Each structure stands twice: as C-alpha cells, then as structure tokens.
C-alpha cells in the first residue's frame, strides 16, 4: 500500500489506522504531498494521482487508487479485520458510517475547512464559528461516560482525533468541552496515535521553519 499524505492533514487518520492495524499495514509507503503546489517529491503533478489535489489517496496493493477519507479509512479497517478497527454487525457498521459522516461533514467541512482556508473571508469564518458550539456539544454529550465513539477504538476515533488537532491552529478552545478535551488527550496516549502524530508534527514543524 501507498498513502499520499500531508503533515497533520486529514490523511493523519489513515496513518493512525495503518499503525493500529499492525506491522504489515504500518510497512506501507508514505508519500508526502505538497498540497499547495500540488506536487509530489519528484516534482510531478499530484493532480495526475487525484484530480482534486487532496489527500488522502491510498494506492492499494493491486494498484487501485482510493480517495475520500471515509472510504480510505473503511478500506483499511476491512483489509486488516484482525485489528478490529470497524465493528461487526449491520447496525454497528451503520453507526461507524454515521460517526465518519458527522466528522467529515459537520466538523471537517462545515467548521474547520473555512477556518483553515487562508482564502476564506471574515464572513465565511464567522459563519463557520457559529456552528462550533452545537457540533461540539453533540460530541460532548455522546462521549460523556464513553472511552471511544463506539464500543471500542475504531477508524472513526482516528478521524475525530485528527480533526480535534485543528482546534490549536484555529483558536477554538477545546477546554470549553472538557469531555472532548479529555478524549483528545486519552487518544494521544495510544501508542499508534502518539507515533503517527509525533512523526507528522515533526514534519509540519520542519516545513514551517
């Protein structure tokens, strides 16, 4: 497998999932993408890989290219079932998709994309900030008394952890939701999460320098 990623972007969730899945999955090739210039390390055009110019993209062992975070995460979970990154059962799988959809649409796209986009004007950012309280409140209530989004760690937790990291860059005070803040810190203590985050944070810091 080959994961096209950008440091601390949503592709971090897939790196976490691969590390959680064990040595065989963690041995995947990780190819860094310059998402601003849309270039790969060899200077070639990343849009030839993904016309949207976005990460993650997963190249499977069969050479197929898979895009969209939710699809990539579920593919990893189903490719390495022994890691139990997705629950079993029709309703449980629906709950997983429900969580992934909520994170992707209500947090990633509706809130953090405008806040992280330097081209978004003040009105767009203000509109996004108006959405924060309700969405964080829903998660706060859901996670109260729970360790994970579902009954056990899943790829949805990898995605939510990744998105919550962006509060630091956008001035969102995660401390306003103590259950969510505790959840984020708890996830960071998982070996696979800590490893993935530390590696990409170092890459991000180096790029900023």
N, C-alpha and C positions, 0 to 999 in steps of 0.2 A: 504494500500500500504506500501511497504518497499523499501527504497532506500539504496543500498550499495554504500558508498562514501568514498573518501579520501580527506582530507582537501585541498582546493584550486585546486584540480584536475578538469578535465572537468565535473565531476559529480556536481560541484557547479552550473552549468547551470540548472540542474534539480531541485536542491533545490530552486533556484530562481523561476523557473516556478511553483513549488508547492506552494510557498509563494504567488506568484502573483495570483494563482488560488483561494485563499481564505482559510478560516479556515478548511474546510473539507479536502482539499488537504494537507494543512500545518500540519495536525494531523498525517501525515504518519510517520511510524517508520524509523528512520535514523540509519543505522548500519555502523559503521566505519570499514574500511578495512586497514590492513597493506599491502600495495601493494608491498612492497619489500619482506617481508617474506611470502606473500600470505596467511595471517592468519586472522581469524575473532576474535572478542573479547574473545570468549570462547576457543580459541586455535585451532579451527577446520580449515580445509583446505578450503580456499576460492575458489580454483580451482574446488571444487565439486559443487560450485554455477555457476561459469563461468570458463570453461577450459582455457580461455585466461588470466585469472588472472587480468582482467582490470575492472575498474569502468567507467561509472555507470552500475549497474544492478538494474532493477526495478522489484520487485515482485508485481504482480497485486493482487487485492482483490480476484480474482479467483485462485490465486496461480501460475499463469503463470510467467515465468522468461523472461524478455525482456532485451536485451543488445544492444549496439551501441548507441552512444549519440544522433544521429539524430533521430533514431527510438523512443527512450525513450522520447525525447522532444516532438515529434509529438503526441505520445500516451497521454502524459499529457494534451496537448492542446486539443485533441479531446475528452478526458474523461471529461474535465471541459469546455465545449464550452461557458458557460456564462462568462468566464474570457476573452474571445476573444484574446487568445494567438496565434491564427492562423487565417489568413484572409479567407474570404469566396470567392468562385468562382474558376473555374478551373485554369485560368491564375494566379490569386493571390496565389493559393496554390503552383503552379509551381514555382513562384518567391520565396516563402518561402523555398522550397526544394533547389532551386538554391543557396540561401544565406547559408543554412545549409551545402550544399556540398562544397561551396567555403571555408567556415570557417574550415570545417573538413579536407579537403584535402590540400588546398593551404596554410593555416596558421598552423593549429594544427599539421598535419603530416609532411608537407614539410619543415616547418620552425622551429617550437618550439619543436617538438619531438627530433630532433637531438641536439638542443641547451640545452635541459634539461636533456638529457641522459648522465650520467657520463661515460658510456662506449663508447660514440661516439668519434672517434679520431679527430684530428685537421682538417684533410681534409674534413671529413663529416660536421663538424661545419662550416667551411669556405664555403662549397658548400651551406649550408642552409642560411648563411648570405647573399650570393649573390642573394637570392630570395626575400629578405625582401623588398627592395625598390619598385619593381614592384607591389607586392601584397598590400603593404600599400598604395601605390599611387592610385591603383584602388579603394580601400575603401575610401581614402581621397576625391577622385573625386565624388564617389557615394554619400557620406554623406554631401557634400557641400550643404548647404541650407536645409538639412533634419534633423529632430529630431531623426528619427529611420531608420533602414534599409528598412522597408516597410512603409506603410502609418500610422501605429500605432505600439506600442510596441508588439513584438512577441517573441516566443521562440528563434528566430534567434538572437535577441538582447541579450538575456540571455547568449547565447553561445559566441557571439563576446565579450561581456564584460569579460567573464571568460578567454578567450584566451588573451585578451589585458592585463590582470593582469600579465601574464607571462613575459611581457617586463621587469618588475622590476628584475626578477630573472636571466634574460639572457643578461642584459646590452644593450638591444635595447632601444634607446632614442625615446620615443613616442613623445617628443616635436618636432621632425623633421616633424611631421604631425599634425599641430595644430588643424585641424578639428577633427581628430581622438582623440586627447588628450582631447578636449572639450567634445566630445561624451562620452568618458570614464568617465569623471568627472560628466557629466549630468546623466548618468546611475547610478552612485554611490549614487546620491541623491534620487533615487526612494526608498521608504520605504522597499519594499520586497528585492530589491537588496542589500541595505545597511545592512539589517538584516542578510541575508544569508552570505554576505561577512564577516561581523564582527564576526559572530559565527565561521565560518571556519578559519578565520585568527587567532582568539584566540586559536583554537585547533592546528593550524600549529605552532604558536609561542611556545605553551606549549610543543609540540613534539620536537622542536629544542632545548629547554632548557634541 
